Amino acid sequence: MLEKLKNIERRYEEIQHRLNQPETYDDVAASTKLQKEQNQLEPLIETYRQYRAAEKTMEDAELLMNDPEFRELAKEEYEQAKEALARLEHELKLLLLPKDPNDDKNVIVEIRAGVGGEESALFAAKLYRMYSMYGDARRWKTEVMNLNETELGGIKEISFMIEGEGAYSRLKFESGVHRVQRVPETESGGRVHTSTATVAVLPEVDPVDFHIDPKDLQIDTFRSSGAGGQKVNKTSSAIRVTHIPTGTVVECQDERSQYKNKDRAISILTSRLYDAECRKQADAIASERRSQVGTGMRNERIRTYNFPQGRVTDHRIGLTLYKIDQIMNGDLDEIIDAIVTADQAERLQSSEGN
């Protein structure tokens, strides 16, 4: 590990040297790439230098322990440095884990009502509100790309973009089936019902990174449908895009502009196809070992929201929190932090076992 860190530090110093040369900035693309690489390496280099400083402190303290006059002070300093060294070594191992190339990307989130009829659609609307509030708290931008509502204010299906630094790294574990247990708003009998909604989190994909042949697309227009009233669009501006080789279909009808709906539909389609390809590759590489945390298979129940008991349980890591109101208002960090930590621990164990 230390030899690897020395090589990374040499690379970091080389980048710094190149960025100090005036001619570097003649090539904007190259200089931007170097600055991005420097920013990515900075936390690792800073931690590595703290590690070396702690190592030096331990060595100096060990020498001083031979002097009776400084023995006690040196021993205390030695123990503190030893603790710091163990902590920093663990941090370095985490920082050296392979980075998900999509972590810094914006995301497209798709929520669909599942089992439970209208109650499921109302729960889907609650989930959209939860993620929107989480995004607002982190100063991310949320934009609806496609929306299919019910007359009671529920959501049959919604696709929305969340733009912000590290959006995918924080939300990628939200994919899967979310289950709700509560007394439905649509019923007066007071019985607790169970409903579900499905969440898919897709990284936004640059067309340069993932190309779709226009000849593989079938594009149809149709009249928007809605919950009624003012929301119904009377013009045929809704767009349906079908990727013929895979049969993947995306509809967009939230905008009145046919062109905007087409752009959004193709953006969602690209992300879906890219996500499917990534999953196929991951399955091929790790077919013998299924991650305990993972990024959520579409049919995997990942979380239960039990309103009568005021609890939320994430089944992948066995975490239960009795703060359902705060969570539904977007306070997701405690859950997400725990899942990220569990994923890091699993990947660290896997890397040390190889």
PyMOL commands that set and color helices and strands:
alter all, ss='L'
color gray80, all
select helices_A, chain A and resi 2-19+22-26+28-64+71-95+117-137+167-174+214-216+229-231+258-285+324-328+333-353
alter helices_A, ss='H'
color red, helices_A
select strands_A, chain A and resi 107-113+141-149+155-163+176-182+193-203+217-222+238-243+248-252+301-306+311-314+319-321
alter strands_A, ss='S'
color yellow, strands_A
deselect
rebuild
show_as cartoon
